[in-house]
Amino acid sequence: MKERRHGKTAALLLGAMFLGVPYGWCADLSLQDAIDMALSKNTGLRITQKDEIASQAALDEAKGQNGISVSASDRLSSSKKNGQEQSSSNSLGIDGSLPLYTGGANEANIKKSDLGLQASKLTTERERENLKLDVIKAYYDALEARRTVDVRQETVDKYQDHYTNVSQLYAAGSKARIDVIRSSVELSNAQQDLIKAQNTYEVDLASLRNYINMDRNEPLTLTSDFSYDRFDIDMDSCIDYAYRNRKDLLVDQYKYDQQDQAVKAAKAGYLPTLKANLGVSGDNDFQPSSDSSRGVSGGLTLSWNIFDSGVTRAQVTAAENQRDIARLTLDKDKEDIDLSVRQAYYNMREAEKRFNSTGDAVKQAEEDYFIAREKYRAGEGLMLDIIDAQEALSTARLNYISAEYDYARYKATVENAMGIGLNDREQAAAALMDKYAPVDALPAAAGSLQEIVEPQGAKADTDTKGLAGKTAGQQQAAAAKVSAEDVAHELAEGNVSQ
């Protein structure tokens, strides 16, 4: 076991050296570490970032259309006519041109492409903010699932203890067989809930690993947990902030401005164009005599498409329609942002109220369960009291856990809907993305950066595996002792206690 751990430590060190990060950084996974890893390694974010390269290329192309263009040509020809000798010649030319006036088309296209580049950068930044929210939700989902597993496991353990107690009381003749059966059924139902909770936990961990792009089979120890942080900004201020800071809303504005430039470029078709030309040429004759000449030419070319059968008009109409669509899209997205902020804000406040109101419910449910259990042991209570008390206790604890993490998730959703940007550490992590090699180019050790390190009192995710299997065998053994026929026989004899 020690040799295996030492080998894994060496692999971790190798991976850390390759990526240029300190080894201890990936020992545990805090929420902030998860966000930073996602911002620097997420494949979907890398794809979005590639749009910036395409936008930069489009801008370079637009600028090139407004610059000097130089072309070279070389022509070798030979001809023979009736009654004449064969003639052969070679012509070499270099021509340059510079657009002096394009009716504003080139300038509009340059501005349009520059706006497109800025929009691409804002889109990437917004995608980073959305990725941060996704990681926060996935992290809290996993934490909630982990605690849900603990609650379900405790429920199974209590039902197991209760089943053992009822079986002993039945053997002593103080309880009816139907109590044993009911206890066994409740134990089985609790085991089903535990199995589902375990699966949900594994799925949530898989989702988190996918966002941070780590080894999908590596165990995780999540070191952060819920911490109540009151949100004191009123809803109207949140909406106003969102109108001024949402990156996607700024992208919509840039797209509208782009379409406005497209209208200007289309209208340039009504205007003339002026181009300066300069050429250098050389001609060499080989047959029937040898001769050569050199020349330089220059001039201005003015062209004006006076009639094009309505082509320009149609292009202007199409561009204006696209501009109108961009304007409506901007207005619609403002409406959607208003709605998204309100929904997230109301959900956050609702979760906050649930969180504040469920704290005492857990303590009361624990006391109720204790009383019901002791009364049953003393022969004064009913089986139904035990079941109801246990169900109420599990529900209270799960409601409390759900309220905690719902508040944390909705608070993060409100901040995202407002357009709150990344902090300095997250910006630095995002800047590292280009320094990372593609996933398939990393050495095997690079995929083993997450080593399970158990802080005091923490449980690794592997602890949940097999729990249901342990209790399933006990439940099957209990079911073998009690059958429906036994209950029917006892009912017929009138031996069932009320």
Stockholm file with secondary structure:
# STOCKHOLM 1.0

chainA/1-498         MKERRHGKTAALLLGAMFLGVPYGWCADLSLQDAIDMALSKNTGLRITQKDEIASQAALDEAKGQNGISVSASDRLSSSKKNGQEQSSSNSLGIDGSLPLYTGGANEANIKKSDLGLQASKLTTERERENLKLDVIKAYYDALEARRTVDVRQETVDKYQDHYTNVSQLYAAGSKARIDVIRSSVELSNAQQDLIKAQNTYEVDLASLRNYINMDRNEPLTLTSDFSYDRFDIDMDSCIDYAYRNRKDLLVDQYKYDQQDQAVKAAKAGYLPTLKANLGVSGDNDFQPSSDSSRGVSGGLTLSWNIFDSGVTRAQVTAAENQRDIARLTLDKDKEDIDLSVRQAYYNMREAEKRFNSTGDAVKQAEEDYFIAREKYRAGEGLMLDIIDAQEALSTARLNYISAEYDYARYKATVENAMGIGLNDREQAAAALMDKYAPVDALPAAAGSLQEIVEPQGAKADTDTKGLAGKTAGQQQAAAAKVSAEDVAHELAEGNVSQ
#=GR chainA/1-498 SS CHHHHHHHHHHHHHHHHHHTCCGGGGSSBCHHHHHHHHHHHCHHHHHHHHHHHHHHHHHHHHHHHTSCEEEEEEEEEEECCTTSCCEEEEEEEEEEEEEEECTTHHHHHHHHHHHHHHHHHHHHHHHHHHHHHHHHHHHHHHHHHHHHHHHHHHHHHHHHHHHHHHHHHHHTTSSCHHHHHHHHHHHHHHHHHHHHHHHHHHHHHHHHHHHHTCCTTCCCCBCCCCCCCCCCCCHHHHHHHHHHHCHHHHHHHHHHHHHHHHHHHHHGGGSCEEEEEEEEEEEEEEESSCEEEEEEEEEEEEECCCCCTTHHHHHHHHHHHHHHHHHHHHHHHHHHHHHHHHHHHHHHHHHHHHHHHSHHHHHHHHHHHHHHHHHHHTTCSCHHHHHHHHHHHHHHHHHHHHHHHHHHHHHHHHHHHHTCCCCHHHHHHHHTGGGSCCGGGSCGGGGGCCCCCCCTTCCCGGGGTTHHHHHHHHHHHHHHHCCHHHHHHHHHHTCCCC
#=GC SS_cons         CHHHHHHHHHHHHHHHHHHTCCGGGGSSBCHHHHHHHHHHHCHHHHHHHHHHHHHHHHHHHHHHHTSCEEEEEEEEEEECCTTSCCEEEEEEEEEEEEEEECTTHHHHHHHHHHHHHHHHHHHHHHHHHHHHHHHHHHHHHHHHHHHHHHHHHHHHHHHHHHHHHHHHHHHTTSSCHHHHHHHHHHHHHHHHHHHHHHHHHHHHHHHHHHHHTCCTTCCCCBCCCCCCCCCCCCHHHHHHHHHHHCHHHHHHHHHHHHHHHHHHHHHGGGSCEEEEEEEEEEEEEEESSCEEEEEEEEEEEEECCCCCTTHHHHHHHHHHHHHHHHHHHHHHHHHHHHHHHHHHHHHHHHHHHHHHHSHHHHHHHHHHHHHHHHHHHTTCSCHHHHHHHHHHHHHHHHHHHHHHHHHHHHHHHHHHHHTCCCCHHHHHHHHTGGGSCCGGGSCGGGGGCCCCCCCTTCCCGGGGTTHHHHHHHHHHHHHHHCCHHHHHHHHHHTCCCC
//
